Amino acid sequence: MTESFRLVPFDSATAPARVRLEGDLSRTDERLRLRYRLADPGGTLRIPPAAPAPRRRDELWSRTCLELFLAVPGSAAYWEVNLSPSGDWNVYRLSGYRQGLAPEPAVTALPFAVERCGDGLELKLEFHLAPLVATGQPLQLAVTAVLEHHAPPGVSGEGPLSYWALGHPGPVADFHDRDGFLLRI
């Protein structure tokens, strides 16, 4: 079964109007397949260039980063997967809501493909779930993204960020809110 999705910005007033972020997600036994399609026809986003040697890195969410949150229903623990268009990545395990953030030792590599095309990119991930959850174990998922905009003209450095998700259940953008884990597979 394949689930298609389209992410929406937390604050549409500050998010680039023509940016689209959509994709699909499927699960077969121990494999989760995720594809993001990011379109930026106005060129308003800062997309990091491909890293010469992609690796596990911290704080990818401070720049353009596509994310996935996974949880087993009824468990307080969950995982956060960070995927940078540069090829850098990380998988964190949390013991509860924003608690105990630590790199997941069971995941030592996370190969994914990024294809840059015209006004955007496509990112494809095939994730082996077996080190984290049992085969067939139900999952709750949140598909999210942090997108960095170019700095305003005349301003150097980092640009503002916008926060994208399937839905935003609270008054602030909070990808860790389990009410935002809207997909069930």
Steps between C-alpha positions, in 0.01 A plus 500: 500500500634842404400818679537826309549819696529874462663710771365837602691787662435588863467867407392549139553876533878459536549189283587537131172494309606286207695233690344152494610204707331168441582134466404149588572239761459122496590207719576143405585271791824644641548775240366852502523692174472876504516746212492877533450733204592862569415764240629856539418680172588841647844390624417628849659213693859431604575142405836373626734369229588132485757405764816338362470226764152495660498393864307501825474858631321679781269800477403451136165658592667841522507509117290345224425150630236243410385301801307194604378413849413137587326361808341176614145566623483489880873560550640833620825440306537609138761567230586810300660455156677804351591508129691790351500555122880505543489126573574543871263323740420398854261273688423586863318301764296689759371341819197729520374838383822695423686288759821300475596603146792276398629358172342158440792254521313228306515718187859542382430600138204654324557509126247703305493658156456867419431602142504870423273590213407838356336700776523243777608158609384150570626305800449122528563294811463127556523447874552159660272498808619172658756654736227725643167316489376145447375391160136597462501723809253785441656845471387860536691743279544871452651626175650846547756746366693807600566725201756780507422806288760723343588797718329826399691718250787683664511258794777242517490167680221261575147565388175443688354151542153370426354186654297252292295198608193296413320705765586731788293402805618772740551876523873467414683286245587186696590190301539298823129539589356149461170651386692586181598136433212473254597200287437143617666209324 
